[in-house]
């Protein structure tokens, strides 16, 4: 199956590299909270369980508070609607079906990456 390059790249940035690539802390927090929203969307759709959400919440808890709480909360709200939002690039994961993938597959990839990352976090 052909996967969306934009969606795959944005997911990689969101899940794996956003804090290092973010323009500022608020961008990192917005991306991290957007990921939580996306994971919650995926869980509500029945594609994943809550394990990845726990990991992402642990990651967010390690970051300092946001300077622009409205920006961070708006990113979270977009995630809850199924919209990946990373540094101004937005992709609706509902479009995955039309791009040769599926929502379930995208959700599982994101969840698996976070669970693997969580295994590396300090307990």
Steps between C-alpha positions, in 0.01 A plus 500: 500500500616851418520718807461875506842662512358807673311298757793267568746789528271702724440200726873442528554863598211497741582176675877474476668830432281799563665635815841505331363662184251740652556871456429556866364330808141589417537327162632190677218506752240559229633201305510282809145594602381456140639147517302435819186622325571276201557201722173570680329523161654167400391340826144632461493350149605164648837483326727501810486458875618763749863390540644757257292776657661422836847524345424830326354646819822400680704679230286815525534497879879525460473824299473848653168684493392671180540872448206500259248264658236587237729383219568173678132441578400575139747237379354249745148574377609441140646166601172395661337565161752271327716781363876468528646849538878541500675835455226639277451183294161337547381161381170336583563134577157427355668564163726199551234276347519696176881497504550125493513447875235493771419689816550182698847451351604861568371478857680172560829634360481807722406291805775243439764774460398664827484175692853416376613850601336457840715197567802733482363757745622513858266326740 
